[in-house]
């Protein structure tokens, strides 16, 4: 019984020790480049809300500054910047109270007249990615030339270029140019490998961890019921009857009693 309870305790403790302190940083709108005066919002998509994720950045003038401390407006695990400036250009990430960090996102804010709208997060191998060369003044669909690592790769009449089935060789520094408008700042496009086949098992394990971590009262109840059902009761206590030999006084009384009975019986026969 005690060994079974100990095994349950060890099992539950191992589940409760699951580490779920992870977060993924996303940005809306999903573009690595913005014009001055535009709006964008950053959000920590968190696995553990108790970790206390906050937004931080490194810019040309600041290092590891937190959202709300001179820039942005904090809203829980999100940060909103209503009017971006070139000094808001930098690297952003989520950070927990324990020092764990998320992925990073690079944002460029320009005073120029052309931006390259490209993915802010790495593109998975085999997927398609579309680049948009956008001028500040309409119309937005103008002929544009696209460059990778300084070399011209395509000229598109609508200002959109799609790379089909991207691979690691497509990773690099991209920019675009619109005639009589100008050139965009460069942006790095990353390509990542697909997740391993074991990812579904990891997701199942993390789901189990979440259920256990967020249901401590259920676990306590199960343990208490288990211990209650296996507790010793009064009916289970062994009962022993101890026979003690008679004392000398008791033995003498018994002999006298037998003599009296014998005398009465004899007298009755007379």
N, C-alpha and C positions, 0 to 999 in steps of 0.2 A: 504493500500500500504506500509506504513512505517513498519507496524507490519510484513507483509510478508517478506520484505527485512531483518528485524532483525532476523526472524526465519531462513532464509537462511544463514545469517552470523553465527549464533550460531551453525547450523548444520555443516557448513564447518569448523569452528574452532574446533569442537569436533573431526572431522575426521583428521584434521591436527595435532592434539595432540596425535595421535597414537604413541606408543613407539615401535620402531622396532630395538632398539639398542641391537642386539643379534649376537653372533658369535659362530661357532663350529670349534674346533681345530682338524685338521687331520694331519696324518704323512704318508710319503711315503719313503721307503716301509713300509707297515703296519705290523710292528713287534715291540714288546716292548723290544727286546734284539738285540744288534748288536755287531759284532766283531770290535776290534780296526782297524782303517783305512778305514772303510766303509763310505758310504755317506747316508745322509737322509735329507729330506726336510719337513718343517712344514708349514702349511697354515691355515690362519683364513678364513673360509668360512662365509662371513659376510652378514647380512641382510641390513646393512646400511653402505655404503662405506664412508659416511661423518663422521662416528664416530671416524675414525682414529685409527683402531686397530693395535696393535704392539705385537710382541712375547716377552714374558718374561720367566725367569726360576729361580728356586731355585736349586742350586747344593751343593756339599759338601763344596765348597769354596766361593760361591757367593749367594746373596739373591736379588731377584727381578731385576736382571740385564736384560737389553734390548738387543735384537738381534742387532749385529753390534758394541756393546760396549764391545769388548774383545772376543766375540765369534760369529760365524755365519756371514753370509752376507745377509743383508736385501734386499728384492725385493718387495716393496709395503707392502702388508699384508702377505707376505711369508718370510721364513728364510731358507737359505740353509747352511748346514754344510758339507763340501766336504771331510773332514778327521776327523772322530770322535775319541775321546780319552776317557779313563775311567773317566776323570774329566768332561766330557760332560754328565755323568749320572746325572739324576735329574728329577724334575717335571717341565713341560712346560705348558704355558697357553697363551691365548690372553687377552689383556687388552685395553680398550678404553680410550680416553682422559678424559672421565667423571668418570673412575674408574670401569666401568662394566667389568665383567670377563666371560670367556667361561668355558667349561669343561677343566679338566686337563689331561695330558698324562704323564705317567712315562716311562722314557727311561733308560735302563741299557746298558752300554758299557763295555765289558769284554776283558781282556787279555787272557782268558782261551781258550780252544779248542772246547767247546760245548756251543751252545745257544738253548734256547727253543723259537721257533717262535709261538707266541700266539697273539690273538687280543689285540690291544691297547685300543680299545673302548669297552664299556659294550656290552655284547651279549644279545639279546632279548630272553625272555622266549619262548620256543617252537622251536627255531632255532637250527641248527646244528653248531658245532664248531670243527675245526680240529687243532690239535697241531702237530708241526713238531720238532723233536729233530735233530738238524743240527750240524754236525762236521765241523771244520774249513777246513779240508783237504778232498778232494773227495775220494771215492764216498759219496754222501750225504745221500743215503738211506741205513742206517745201522741199525741193530737191536738195539732197545732202550727200556729202562724201564721208565715208567712214574709214578710220585708220586704226591699225593695230600695231603697237610697238613702233610707231612712226611711219609705217608703210601703208599706202592706200590699198584697201581690200575690196571696196565696193562703192558704187555711186547709185543711190536709189532716188527715183523721181518723187516718191511720196515722203521721204525722210524717215522711213522705217526699214530696218534690216533684221532679218531673222536668220539665226544660225541653227541649223537642224542637227539633232543628235550630237550635242557637244561632247567633246573629249578633252583630255588634259592638254592637248596641243592648242586648244582654243583659249586657254588661260593667258591673260596678258593685259596690257594697258591700252584702253580704247579711248578714242575721241572722235569728234565729228566736226564738219565745217559746212556752213551754208553761205553761198555766195552773197556778197553785199551785206551780210549780217555779222559774220565772224566765226570764231572757233570756240568750241566748248572746252572746259577744263578736262584733263584726262581722268579716267576712272579705271580702277583695277577690277577685272572680272575673274572670280575664282571658280574652279570646277572641282567638285568633290566626288569621291567614289560612292556607289550605292551602299546602303547599310548591309552588314553581314547577315547571313541566313539566320543567325541566332537571335536577331533583333526581336521577333515575336515572343520568344521565350523570355527575353529580358523584360519586355512589356508586361507579360503575365506576372513575372516575379515582382515587378514594381507595383502592379495593381494589388497583388496580395499584401505587399508591404503597406500600401496605403490603407487597405481595409483594416489591417491589424493596428497600425499607428493611430488611426482615427476612430477606433472602437475600443478604447481601453476599458470602458465600463462593461462592455459585453464580455471581454476576456476575464475581468475580475469576477463577473457573475458566474461564468462557466467554471472557474476554479473553485469558487465558494460552493457551488452546487455539487461539484465532484467531491470535494472534501467532506461535505455534509453527508452525502450518500454513503461514504466509506468510513464514517466515524464509528467507533465502538459504542454500542448501546447497552442498556441495563440487561436486556434479555440475552446478550452475548456473554455476560460475565460468568465464569465457571463457579459452580456452587459445590463446596466440599463439606462433608460431615465428618467431624473428628470424633472418634470414639475414645473416651478416656477411661482407664480402669477405675473401678470403685475404690474409694478410700477405705481405711480400716474401720472407721466409725460406721460407714454405710454398710460394709460387709457384716459387722457385728449386729446391726439392726436387722439385716436380712436373716441372719441365723436365728435371732430371737423370735422373729416373726414366724419362721418355719417351726420352731419349738412350740409356740403357742398354738399353731394350727394343728400340730400333731397331738398335743394334750387335749384339745377340744374334741378332736375326732375320737380319741381313745375313750374319753369320758362319755361321749355320746353312745358308744358301743356298749358300755355298762348299763 
